[in-house]
């Protein structure tokens, strides 16, 4: 009996020892995730990942046969004529049409909408842009180009550059490229200085008027005089936390003194992303915003554009609201 009890004690101690070894082995074999974050520069992926960063679109409803007006808080307005909407080439009649507008009047809204102010390799300065789309019975419709619609952008200061032109936005792999509506860089005859009255206010509003012939992204811009300065191609080098995350990134050069936002042209390698020509000496914010599996990321540097610069951007994990609060300061 004593031998049996002694054996039981020995086996119990051995079992406890084995459990202890297993426990220690599990604890010792745990390796913290300290791999560097990996970055993805895909425009298509970033548009999806950063969709929640965009302000809410404005939504209106008008009757297809009558047309109507869509007013914005800044007293700007879109005007549609009756019978101007087309579905698969056929005129829409007797239907309600939903107008959805992404409205962009400042640099914060440009960054939030992943929009910029480039026309090819040239810098343009915006007076206001919008992405105008229309839907009927859940299907997207177009506008009859022989009718078009009217866009009136308020300019409270009345300071309207005489070089303003109408541009259409074309989506590319690295952002929106703005193309002159008339295709003639020597002509500035499609944006007009005008006044209009809102009935409820009973006062005159000063601004710009133009007549787009198609829906989608539209912009009133002029070619910046900065294009005549010495130019360079700076690059950004993003550094993220060593958390093994996979992060979709978008970067911007936001000009402090002008309504100009430029996005990079292309990743120069898997470690840096470079801009097209930027004017040397101009003060900008270099901004990188991202979204990964572990949250949102934000990094920025305020500095003047320097020739052949390589700017390190330290990314930190932030909340979506912190990104919006920062953009509101631009």
N, C-alpha and C positions, 0 to 999 in steps of 0.2 A: 504493500500500500504506500509506504514511504517512497519507494522507487517510482511508483506511478505518479505521485504528487510532484516529485522532483522533476520527472520528465515533462509534466504539464507546465511547470514554471519555466523550464528551459525553452519549450516550444513557444510559450507566450512571449518571452523576452525576444526570441528570434523574430516572431511575427511583428512585434512593435518596432524592432530595429529595421525590418524590411520596409514597413510603412514610413518610417522616418527617412530612410534613404530615398524612397520614391518621392516623398514630399520635397526633400531637398533637391532632388534631381529636377522636379518640375519647376521649382523656384529658380534654380541656377540656369536652366535651359531657356528661360524667358528673356528675349532680346528686344529691347525697346525699338520702336520704329523711328530710326534716325536717318533714313534715306532722304536725300534732297528732293524737294518738290519738283515735279516734271511739268513743263509748260506746253500748252497747245495754242497755236496762233490762228486756228481756223476761224475765218469770218462766219461761216455758217454755224459752227458750234457756239461761238460767242453770242450770236444773235439769239439763240435759244437759251443759253445759260444766263444771259443778262437781261432777259425779257422783263423781269420784275423790277428792273432799275428804271424803266421808262415811266414817265407820267401817264396818267390815264388819258386815252384818246377822247376827243370830243365827238359826240354822236347827235345827229339830227335826222329828222324825217321830213321829206317833202313829197308832194304828189306829182307823179311823172308828167302829167299833162299841163300842170300849172307852173312848175318850177318853184323857186322860192329862195329865201336868204338864210344864211347860217352866220349868226353873230358870235363874236368871241369877246372875252372880258376886256381886251384892250381896244375894243371898238372897231377891230378889223372885221371884214365880212366877205363871205363867198356868195355869189349870186348865180343861180342856175336858171336857164330858160326852159319853158315847157317843151316837151318833145325832144329833149337833147340827149336822152340816155338810150344806149343800144345794148341789146343782149344777143350775142352771136350774130351781129350785123343787122338785126331787126329792131325797129323802134319799140321802146317800152311804152305802153299806153294803159291807162286805167289802173295804175299800180302805185303803191307807196314805195319810195326809194329811200334806203338808209344811207346817210352820208357819214363816213368815219374819217376823222382828221387827226393826224399827229401834228401838233402845232409847235413850232420851234422859233422863238424870238430872241433867245440869249444863249450864252456859251454853256451854261448849265444844262439847258434842254438839248443842245447839240450833243454833248457828251452822253447824256442819258439815252438818247436815241441812236448812239453810235454813228452820228453824222458829222461831216467835216466840210471844209470849204476849199476844195481843190478842183481845178479844171485842167486835166492832163497834168503837166508839171508846173502849172502856174497857180499862184495863190489868188483866191478871190475873197472879198469881204462881203458878208451877208447883211441884208436889211430885213431878212425874215424868210423862213422856208416852211413848207408844209408837205405832208404826205396825204393826199386826198384820194379816198377810195369810195366806191358806191356799190350797194348791194340791193338786189330785188329778189324776194322769195328765196333768200339764202344763196343766191348766185351773184358773183361779181359782174358788174356791168361796166361798160365804157362810155365815153362821151363822143358825140358826133363831132368830128374835128371841124366841120363846116360851121358849127355853132359854138363849141367850146364853153367856157364859163368865165366869170369875172372874179379876180382876186384883188381885194383892196386891203393894203397893209397900212395901219395907222403909224404915223411918225410924229409924236407930240411935239418934238423940238422943231419940226419943219426943215431940218437939215438933211436934205436928200442929195446924194452925190449925182451929178449929171451923167456919170458913166454907168448908172444902173442899167442892167439888162435882165431879161427873163432867161432862166436856165432850167433844163430838165435834168433830173437825177437818174443816173444809170448805176445799178448795183454791180460791183466788181468783187473780186476775191479779197480785196483789201479795204473796201469801203465804197462810198458813193462818189462817183465821178460826175461833175456837173458839166453839161454840154449846152452851149448857147442855143436858144430856141430858133434863132434866125440863121445860125451857122456863119455869121459874119462878124468878126471881131472889130471891124471898123464902124459898125452900125449900132447905135444905142437908141432905137426908135420904138421899142416895144414895152417900155415902162414909162408911165406918165405921172406927173405930179397933179393931184386932184383934191377935191373936197367932197364930202358927203355928209348927210344928216341922218341921224338915227331918230325916228319919230318920237320914241319915248323920252329922249334927251332934249330934242329940239335945239341942238347946237351943231355947229360945223366941225367936222373932223378932217384934219389934214393928213395926207399920206400918199402912197403910191398905188397906182392902178395898172393891172396888166390882164392879158386875156389868154390864158393857157388853152391849148388845143387838145390836150390829153390829160388823163388822170394819172396819179402817182406822185412822185416827188417833184416839187416845183420850188423855185428859189428866185428871189430878186437880189442880185449881186453886182459888184463891179470888180474889175481886175485891180488888184492891190498895187499901189505904187512901190511896195516892198519888193516886187519882182525885179526892180532895177538895182537893188543893193547886191553886194557880194553874197553869194549863196554857198551853203555847205550841206553835207549829208550826215548829221549826227546819228548816233546809235544809242539804244537803251539796253542795259544789261540787267535783267530782273534777277533779284535774289529773294528766294522765299524761305520760310522756316523749314527746318529739316524734319518734316513730318510725313514724308512719303506720299503726299497728296498729288493728284493729277489735276492741274488747274488750266482752265481756258482763260486766255488773256486778251485784252484790248488796250492799246496805248494811244496817247494823244499828246500833241504839243498845243497847249492853249495859250494864245497870245494875251498878254496882260492889257495892252493898250488898244486892241482892235477886236472886232467881231470876227475873229479868225480862229479856227480849230483845224489842225492838220493831223492826219493819221499816218502811221508808217507805211512805206510802200511794200516792205517785204522782210521776212526774217533773213538776216545775213548768214546766220548759222543756227544751230540748235540752242545757242546761249545768248544771242542778242538779236535785236530787231531794229531796222534802220529806217529813217525818214527819207523822203525825197528832198529836193532843195528847200532849205530854210534860210532866211536872211540873217547873216552874222551880226551879232550885237543886239538883237531884239530880245527883250525879256519875255520869258515864257514859263509856264508850268509844264514840266514833263510828268504825265500822269499815266499810271498803269492800274487797271481795274481787272479783277478776275473772279471766277467762281469755280470752286472745287468741291470735292466730296465732303470736305470739312468746314465749308463756309465760304464767305466772301473775302476778297483780298483787295487791299488798297496800298499804293505807294506813290509818292510824288516828290519832285525836286523843283524848287524855284530857282532859276538862274538865267543868265543871258546865253543866247546861242553862240557857241564857240566852234571854230573850224575843226572838223574831224573829231568832234567830241565823242567820248564813250561814257555815258552817264549811268552810274549804278543806281538802281531803284530797289530799295529795301521794302519788300511786301510784308504787310502785317495782316493777320486775320481780324476782320471787323464785321460789324453788323450791316445789313442793308441800309438801315437808317443813318448810320455813321457815314456811309458813302453819299447819301442824299444830302446830308447836312454839309459835307465838305463841298460838294458840287455847287451848292447854293451860294458859296462864297466867291465863286469865280467871276 
